[in-house]
């Protein structure tokens, strides 16, 4: 499954397979980075993880939206578009960090 998005005039998708379901399971996240500037390699790793994670959730939303009808399906489609846009920004940030 992939989520397609556009940024910098290019449209592409990020394929992502995830071997487990999120039903009934939570993701504890801690983001305490010590308050100072983050090392670029650490930021690159974290952003890459977050993009992959978002792509997975985008694919889940696409699947969910295809099972809905009417206004609910319409609103989920907007959520997928928002994920796509956010993922494009994250991909651009990753590319910028890779240049350094």
Secondary structure, 3 states (H helix, E strand, C coil): CEEEEEECCEEEEEECCCCCCCCCCCCCCCCCCCCCCCCHHHHHHHHHHHHHHHHHHHHHHHHHHHCCCHHHHHHHHHHHHHHHHHHHHHHHHHHHHHHC
